[in-house]
Amino acid sequence: MAEAQKRLSHTTLKRRQRFHPKRDVRPAVLAKANRLVIRVAAFIGFSFLTIAILQAVLG
């Protein structure tokens, strides 16, 4: 019984990891979105540091 559950969960996991072109987002689109998120986060962090440094210098 436990062996059957193990096998079922393994096949379910394998099926979930496979790329389905009509249902899933393309990996290239995900990579592009990841790059965009990293750029936005870097911009926000840089802006925060710039404002903090300016306040320290001017105030």
N, CA, C and O atoms as a CHARMM CRD file, in Angstrom:
* protein
*
  236
    1    1 MET  N      0.82200  -1.21000   0.00000 PROA 1      0.00000
    2    1 MET  CA     0.00000   0.00000   0.00000 PROA 1      0.00000
    3    1 MET  C      0.86300   1.27000   0.00000 PROA 1      0.00000
    4    1 MET  O      0.63900   2.19000  -0.78700 PROA 1      0.00000
    5    2 ALA  N      1.85300   1.29600   0.90000 PROA 2      0.00000
    6    2 ALA  CA     2.74300   2.46100   0.96000 PROA 2      0.00000
    7    2 ALA  C      3.55000   2.57500  -0.33000 PROA 2      0.00000
    8    2 ALA  O      3.84000   3.67300  -0.80700 PROA 2      0.00000
    9    3 GLU  N      3.90400   1.42300  -0.88000 PROA 3      0.00000
   10    3 GLU  CA     4.67600   1.43400  -2.12500 PROA 3      0.00000
   11    3 GLU  C      3.84500   2.00400  -3.27400 PROA 3      0.00000
   12    3 GLU  O      4.36300   2.73800  -4.11500 PROA 3      0.00000
   13    4 ALA  N      2.56500   1.66600  -3.30700 PROA 4      0.00000
   14    4 ALA  CA     1.69300   2.19100  -4.35900 PROA 4      0.00000
   15    4 ALA  C      1.55200   3.70000  -4.22200 PROA 4      0.00000
   16    4 ALA  O      1.54500   4.41400  -5.22500 PROA 4      0.00000
   17    5 GLN  N      1.43900   4.19400  -2.98700 PROA 5      0.00000
   18    5 GLN  CA     1.33800   5.64500  -2.78100 PROA 5      0.00000
   19    5 GLN  C      2.62700   6.34300  -3.20100 PROA 5      0.00000
   20    5 GLN  O      2.59700   7.41400  -3.80700 PROA 5      0.00000
   21    6 LYS  N      3.74400   5.73100  -2.87800 PROA 6      0.00000
   22    6 LYS  CA     5.03500   6.30000  -3.25400 PROA 6      0.00000
   23    6 LYS  C      5.13800   6.40600  -4.77600 PROA 6      0.00000
   24    6 LYS  O      5.56300   7.43100  -5.30800 PROA 6      0.00000
   25    7 ARG  N      4.74800   5.34300  -5.46100 PROA 7      0.00000
   26    7 ARG  CA     4.83200   5.33200  -6.91700 PROA 7      0.00000
   27    7 ARG  C      3.88000   6.36600  -7.50900 PROA 7      0.00000
   28    7 ARG  O      4.22800   7.05600  -8.46800 PROA 7      0.00000
   29    8 LEU  N      2.68500   6.47500  -6.94400 PROA 8      0.00000
   30    8 LEU  CA     1.69800   7.43000  -7.45000 PROA 8      0.00000
   31    8 LEU  C      2.20900   8.86000  -7.28500 PROA 8      0.00000
   32    8 LEU  O      2.12000   9.66300  -8.21400 PROA 8      0.00000
   33    9 SER  N      2.74100   9.17700  -6.10800 PROA 9      0.00000
   34    9 SER  CA     3.22200  10.53300  -5.88600 PROA 9      0.00000
   35    9 SER  C      4.41200  10.82900  -6.80200 PROA 9      0.00000
   36    9 SER  O      4.56400  11.95400  -7.27700 PROA 9      0.00000
   37   10 HSD  N      5.24800   9.83300  -7.04800 PROA 10     0.00000
   38   10 HSD  CA     6.39700  10.03900  -7.93700 PROA 10     0.00000
   39   10 HSD  C      5.93000  10.34700  -9.36000 PROA 10     0.00000
   40   10 HSD  O      6.44400  11.26700  -9.99600 PROA 10     0.00000
   41   11 THR  N      4.95800   9.58100  -9.86000 PROA 11     0.00000
   42   11 THR  CA     4.48600   9.83800 -11.22200 PROA 11     0.00000
   43   11 THR  C      3.75600  11.17200 -11.28700 PROA 11     0.00000
   44   11 THR  O      3.85400  11.88100 -12.28800 PROA 11     0.00000
   45   12 THR  N      3.02300  11.52300 -10.23100 PROA 12     0.00000
   46   12 THR  CA     2.32900  12.81100 -10.21600 PROA 12     0.00000
   47   12 THR  C      3.35100  13.94000 -10.24300 PROA 12     0.00000
   48   12 THR  O      3.17900  14.92600 -10.96000 PROA 12     0.00000
   49   13 LEU  N      4.40800  13.79300  -9.46300 PROA 13     0.00000
   50   13 LEU  CA     5.44300  14.81000  -9.43700 PROA 13     0.00000
   51   13 LEU  C      6.10700  14.93900 -10.81100 PROA 13     0.00000
   52   13 LEU  O      6.34300  16.04900 -11.28800 PROA 13     0.00000
   53   14 LYS  N      6.40400  13.81000 -11.43800 PROA 14     0.00000
   54   14 LYS  CA     7.01100  13.85300 -12.77100 PROA 14     0.00000
   55   14 LYS  C      6.07800  14.52400 -13.76700 PROA 14     0.00000
   56   14 LYS  O      6.51900  15.32100 -14.59500 PROA 14     0.00000
   57   15 ARG  N      4.79600  14.20500 -13.69000 PROA 15     0.00000
   58   15 ARG  CA     3.84400  14.78000 -14.62100 PROA 15     0.00000
   59   15 ARG  C      3.74800  16.28500 -14.42200 PROA 15     0.00000
   60   15 ARG  O      3.60100  17.02600 -15.39400 PROA 15     0.00000
   61   16 ARG  N      3.83000  16.74800 -13.18200 PROA 16     0.00000
   62   16 ARG  CA     3.73200  18.17900 -12.91900 PROA 16     0.00000
   63   16 ARG  C      4.95400  18.93300 -13.42200 PROA 16     0.00000
   64   16 ARG  O      4.83500  20.08600 -13.83800 PROA 16     0.00000
   65   17 GLN  N      6.10300  18.31800 -13.39300 PROA 17     0.00000
   66   17 GLN  CA     7.31700  19.02700 -13.78300 PROA 17     0.00000
   67   17 GLN  C      7.46900  19.14900 -15.28900 PROA 17     0.00000
   68   17 GLN  O      8.21600  19.99900 -15.77400 PROA 17     0.00000
   69   18 ARG  N      6.77000  18.31200 -16.02300 PROA 18     0.00000
   70   18 ARG  CA     6.91000  18.36000 -17.47300 PROA 18     0.00000
   71   18 ARG  C      6.29700  19.63500 -18.04500 PROA 18     0.00000
   72   18 ARG  O      5.28400  20.11800 -17.53800 PROA 18     0.00000
   73   19 PHE  N      6.89100  20.16800 -19.07200 PROA 19     0.00000
   74   19 PHE  CA     6.40300  21.40000 -19.70500 PROA 19     0.00000
   75   19 PHE  C      5.27600  21.07200 -20.68100 PROA 19     0.00000
   76   19 PHE  O      5.43700  20.23500 -21.57000 PROA 19     0.00000
   77   20 HSD  N      4.13800  21.73500 -20.50900 PROA 20     0.00000
   78   20 HSD  CA     3.00400  21.54400 -21.40400 PROA 20     0.00000
   79   20 HSD  C      2.81500  22.83600 -22.19500 PROA 20     0.00000
   80   20 HSD  O      2.44800  23.85900 -21.61800 PROA 20     0.00000
   81   21 PRO  N      3.06200  22.80600 -23.51800 PROA 21     0.00000
   82   21 PRO  CA     3.10400  24.06200 -24.29800 PROA 21     0.00000
   83   21 PRO  C      1.80400  24.85900 -24.30300 PROA 21     0.00000
   84   21 PRO  O      1.84300  26.08500 -24.40700 PROA 21     0.00000
   85   22 LYS  N      0.65300  24.19500 -24.19400 PROA 22     0.00000
   86   22 LYS  CA    -0.60200  24.95100 -24.25000 PROA 22     0.00000
   87   22 LYS  C     -1.02100  25.48000 -22.88000 PROA 22     0.00000
   88   22 LYS  O     -1.74300  26.47400 -22.80100 PROA 22     0.00000
   89   23 ARG  N     -0.58200  24.83600 -21.80700 PROA 23     0.00000
   90   23 ARG  CA    -1.01000  25.24600 -20.47100 PROA 23     0.00000
   91   23 ARG  C      0.02800  26.06600 -19.73200 PROA 23     0.00000
   92   23 ARG  O     -0.33000  26.98200 -18.99100 PROA 23     0.00000
   93   24 ASP  N      1.29400  25.76600 -19.91000 PROA 24     0.00000
   94   24 ASP  CA     2.33800  26.39000 -19.10900 PROA 24     0.00000
   95   24 ASP  C      2.90900  27.62800 -19.78800 PROA 24     0.00000
   96   24 ASP  O      2.79200  27.81600 -20.99900 PROA 24     0.00000
   97   25 VAL  N      3.52500  28.45500 -18.96900 PROA 25     0.00000
   98   25 VAL  CA     4.25000  29.61100 -19.49300 PROA 25     0.00000
   99   25 VAL  C      5.57600  29.10800 -20.05900 PROA 25     0.00000
  100   25 VAL  O      6.21300  28.22800 -19.48000 PROA 25     0.00000
  101   26 ARG  N      5.97700  29.66200 -21.16900 PROA 26     0.00000
  102   26 ARG  CA     7.24100  29.23300 -21.77900 PROA 26     0.00000
  103   26 ARG  C      8.42000  29.60100 -20.88400 PROA 26     0.00000
  104   26 ARG  O      8.40300  30.65100 -20.24200 PROA 26     0.00000
  105   27 PRO  N      9.43300  28.75700 -20.83400 PROA 27     0.00000
  106   27 PRO  CA    10.60100  29.06900 -19.98600 PROA 27     0.00000
  107   27 PRO  C     11.27400  30.38800 -20.34200 PROA 27     0.00000
  108   27 PRO  O     11.79600  31.06600 -19.45600 PROA 27     0.00000
  109   28 ALA  N     11.27500  30.76500 -21.60900 PROA 28     0.00000
  110   28 ALA  CA    11.88900  32.03800 -22.00600 PROA 28     0.00000
  111   28 ALA  C     11.11600  33.21500 -21.40700 PROA 28     0.00000
  112   28 ALA  O     11.70800  34.21800 -21.00900 PROA 28     0.00000
  113   29 VAL  N      9.79200  33.08200 -21.34700 PROA 29     0.00000
  114   29 VAL  CA     8.97100  34.14700 -20.76600 PROA 29     0.00000
  115   29 VAL  C      9.26000  34.25900 -19.27200 PROA 29     0.00000
  116   29 VAL  O      9.34300  35.36400 -18.73500 PROA 29     0.00000
  117   30 LEU  N      9.41200  33.11800 -18.60200 PROA 30     0.00000
  118   30 LEU  CA     9.74200  33.13400 -17.17800 PROA 30     0.00000
  119   30 LEU  C     11.10500  33.77800 -16.93400 PROA 30     0.00000
  120   30 LEU  O     11.27300  34.55200 -15.99200 PROA 30     0.00000
  121   31 ALA  N     12.06700  33.45800 -17.77900 PROA 31     0.00000
  122   31 ALA  CA    13.40200  34.03800 -17.62600 PROA 31     0.00000
  123   31 ALA  C     13.35200  35.55400 -17.82000 PROA 31     0.00000
  124   31 ALA  O     14.01100  36.29900 -17.09500 PROA 31     0.00000
  125   32 LYS  N     12.57100  36.00200 -18.79500 PROA 32     0.00000
  126   32 LYS  CA    12.44200  37.43500 -19.04700 PROA 32     0.00000
  127   32 LYS  C     11.77700  38.12700 -17.85700 PROA 32     0.00000
  128   32 LYS  O     12.18900  39.21500 -17.45500 PROA 32     0.00000
  129   33 ALA  N     10.75200  37.49300 -17.30100 PROA 33     0.00000
  130   33 ALA  CA    10.06200  38.06000 -16.14200 PROA 33     0.00000
  131   33 ALA  C     10.99600  38.11600 -14.93700 PROA 33     0.00000
  132   33 ALA  O     10.97300  39.08200 -14.17600 PROA 33     0.00000
  133   34 ASN  N     11.82200  37.07600 -14.76300 PROA 34     0.00000
  134   34 ASN  CA    12.77300  37.06600 -13.65400 PROA 34     0.00000
  135   34 ASN  C     13.77100  38.20500 -13.79300 PROA 34     0.00000
  136   34 ASN  O     14.10100  38.87200 -12.81300 PROA 34     0.00000
  137   35 ARG  N     14.24800  38.42300 -15.00700 PROA 35     0.00000
  138   35 ARG  CA    15.18600  39.53100 -15.22400 PROA 35     0.00000
  139   35 ARG  C     14.53400  40.87100 -14.91800 PROA 35     0.00000
  140   35 ARG  O     15.16300  41.75400 -14.33500 PROA 35     0.00000
  141   36 LEU  N     13.27500  41.02200 -15.30900 PROA 36     0.00000
  142   36 LEU  CA    12.55700  42.26600 -15.04400 PROA 36     0.00000
  143   36 LEU  C     12.40500  42.48400 -13.54400 PROA 36     0.00000
  144   36 LEU  O     12.60600  43.59600 -13.05400 PROA 36     0.00000
  145   37 VAL  N     12.05300  41.43600 -12.81700 PROA 37     0.00000
  146   37 VAL  CA    11.88900  41.55200 -11.36600 PROA 37     0.00000
  147   37 VAL  C     13.21600  41.94200 -10.71400 PROA 37     0.00000
  148   37 VAL  O     13.24200  42.78000  -9.81300 PROA 37     0.00000
  149   38 ILE  N     14.30000  41.34600 -11.15900 PROA 38     0.00000
  150   38 ILE  CA    15.61600  41.67500 -10.59500 PROA 38     0.00000
  151   38 ILE  C     15.98300  43.12800 -10.89400 PROA 38     0.00000
  152   38 ILE  O     16.51300  43.82500 -10.02900 PROA 38     0.00000
  153   39 ARG  N     15.70300  43.58400 -12.11600 PROA 39     0.00000
  154   39 ARG  CA    16.00200  44.97700 -12.46600 PROA 39     0.00000
  155   39 ARG  C     15.19500  45.95500 -11.61700 PROA 39     0.00000
  156   39 ARG  O     15.72800  46.95100 -11.12900 PROA 39     0.00000
  157   40 VAL  N     13.90700  45.66200 -11.44600 PROA 40     0.00000
  158   40 VAL  CA    13.04800  46.55500 -10.65700 PROA 40     0.00000
  159   40 VAL  C     13.51400  46.58300  -9.20400 PROA 40     0.00000
  160   40 VAL  O     13.57000  47.64700  -8.58800 PROA 40     0.00000
  161   41 ALA  N     13.84700  45.41300  -8.65500 PROA 41     0.00000
  162   41 ALA  CA    14.31800  45.35000  -7.26600 PROA 41     0.00000
  163   41 ALA  C     15.63500  46.10800  -7.11000 PROA 41     0.00000
  164   41 ALA  O     15.83900  46.80000  -6.11200 PROA 41     0.00000
  165   42 ALA  N     16.52200  45.98000  -8.08600 PROA 42     0.00000
  166   42 ALA  CA    17.79800  46.69800  -8.03100 PROA 42     0.00000
  167   42 ALA  C     17.56000  48.21000  -8.10900 PROA 42     0.00000
  168   42 ALA  O     18.21000  48.97900  -7.40200 PROA 42     0.00000
  169   43 PHE  N     16.64100  48.62700  -8.95700 PROA 43     0.00000
  170   43 PHE  CA    16.33800  50.05600  -9.08900 PROA 43     0.00000
  171   43 PHE  C     15.77300  50.61000  -7.78400 PROA 43     0.00000
  172   43 PHE  O     16.15900  51.69500  -7.35000 PROA 43     0.00000
  173   44 ILE  N     14.86100  49.86700  -7.16000 PROA 44     0.00000
  174   44 ILE  CA    14.27200  50.32000  -5.89600 PROA 44     0.00000
  175   44 ILE  C     15.34700  50.39900  -4.80900 PROA 44     0.00000
  176   44 ILE  O     15.39600  51.36300  -4.04500 PROA 44     0.00000
  177   45 GLY  N     16.19600  49.39100  -4.74800 PROA 45     0.00000
  178   45 GLY  CA    17.26800  49.40700  -3.75400 PROA 45     0.00000
  179   45 GLY  C     18.23800  50.55900  -3.97800 PROA 45     0.00000
  180   45 GLY  O     18.64200  51.23500  -3.03200 PROA 45     0.00000
  181   46 PHE  N     18.60500  50.77800  -5.23100 PROA 46     0.00000
  182   46 PHE  CA    19.51600  51.87700  -5.56800 PROA 46     0.00000
  183   46 PHE  C     18.89100  53.22700  -5.22700 PROA 46     0.00000
  184   46 PHE  O     19.56400  54.11000  -4.69700 PROA 46     0.00000
  185   47 SER  N     17.61000  53.38300  -5.53000 PROA 47     0.00000
  186   47 SER  CA    16.91300  54.63300  -5.21600 PROA 47     0.00000
  187   47 SER  C     16.88100  54.86800  -3.70700 PROA 47     0.00000
  188   47 SER  O     17.10500  55.98400  -3.24000 PROA 47     0.00000
  189   48 PHE  N     16.60200  53.81700  -2.95900 PROA 48     0.00000
  190   48 PHE  CA    16.56000  53.93600  -1.50000 PROA 48     0.00000
  191   48 PHE  C     17.92400  54.36800  -0.94900 PROA 48     0.00000
  192   48 PHE  O     18.00700  55.25500  -0.10000 PROA 48     0.00000
  193   49 LEU  N     18.98900  53.72800  -1.44500 PROA 49     0.00000
  194   49 LEU  CA    20.32800  54.09800  -0.97900 PROA 49     0.00000
  195   49 LEU  C     20.67800  55.53800  -1.35900 PROA 49     0.00000
  196   49 LEU  O     21.27700  56.26700  -0.56700 PROA 49     0.00000
  197   50 THR  N     20.30300  55.94000  -2.56400 PROA 50     0.00000
  198   50 THR  CA    20.58600  57.30300  -3.01600 PROA 50     0.00000
  199   50 THR  C     19.87900  58.32200  -2.12400 PROA 50     0.00000
  200   50 THR  O     20.47700  59.31600  -1.71400 PROA 50     0.00000
  201   51 ILE  N     18.61100  58.07100  -1.82900 PROA 51     0.00000
  202   51 ILE  CA    17.85700  58.99900  -0.98300 PROA 51     0.00000
  203   51 ILE  C     18.44600  59.03200   0.42500 PROA 51     0.00000
  204   51 ILE  O     18.55300  60.10000   1.02800 PROA 51     0.00000
  205   52 ALA  N     18.82900  57.86700   0.95000 PROA 52     0.00000
  206   52 ALA  CA    19.41100  57.82800   2.29600 PROA 52     0.00000
  207   52 ALA  C     20.73200  58.58100   2.34400 PROA 52     0.00000
  208   52 ALA  O     20.99500  59.30200   3.30700 PROA 52     0.00000
  209   53 ILE  N     21.56400  58.42600   1.32200 PROA 53     0.00000
  210   53 ILE  CA    22.84900  59.14300   1.28800 PROA 53     0.00000
  211   53 ILE  C     22.62600  60.63900   1.14800 PROA 53     0.00000
  212   53 ILE  O     23.29400  61.43000   1.81400 PROA 53     0.00000
  213   54 LEU  N     21.68700  61.03800   0.28300 PROA 54     0.00000
  214   54 LEU  CA    21.40700  62.47000   0.12000 PROA 54     0.00000
  215   54 LEU  C     20.90100  63.08900   1.41100 PROA 54     0.00000
  216   54 LEU  O     21.30200  64.19900   1.76200 PROA 54     0.00000
  217   55 GLN  N     20.02900  62.39100   2.12300 PROA 55     0.00000
  218   55 GLN  CA    19.53200  62.92100   3.40500 PROA 55     0.00000
  219   55 GLN  C     20.64800  63.03100   4.42400 PROA 55     0.00000
  220   55 GLN  O     20.67000  63.97800   5.21000 PROA 55     0.00000
  221   56 ALA  N     21.57700  62.08000   4.42800 PROA 56     0.00000
  222   56 ALA  CA    22.68700  62.11600   5.36700 PROA 56     0.00000
  223   56 ALA  C     23.62000  63.29400   5.04900 PROA 56     0.00000
  224   56 ALA  O     24.11300  63.96900   5.95300 PROA 56     0.00000
  225   57 VAL  N     23.85100  63.52500   3.75700 PROA 57     0.00000
  226   57 VAL  CA    24.74700  64.60100   3.35900 PROA 57     0.00000
  227   57 VAL  C     24.08700  65.96700   3.57200 PROA 57     0.00000
  228   57 VAL  O     24.72400  66.88100   4.09600 PROA 57     0.00000
  229   58 LEU  N     22.84000  66.11400   3.17700 PROA 58     0.00000
  230   58 LEU  CA    22.17700  67.42100   3.23600 PROA 58     0.00000
  231   58 LEU  C     21.60500  67.72800   4.63400 PROA 58     0.00000
  232   58 LEU  O     21.50200  68.89200   5.02100 PROA 58     0.00000
  233   59 GLY  N     21.24200  66.69600   5.37100 PROA 59     0.00000
  234   59 GLY  CA    20.57400  66.94900   6.66300 PROA 59     0.00000
  235   59 GLY  C     21.51700  66.82900   7.73600 PROA 59     0.00000
  236   59 GLY  O     21.15400  67.00400   8.90000 PROA 59     0.00000
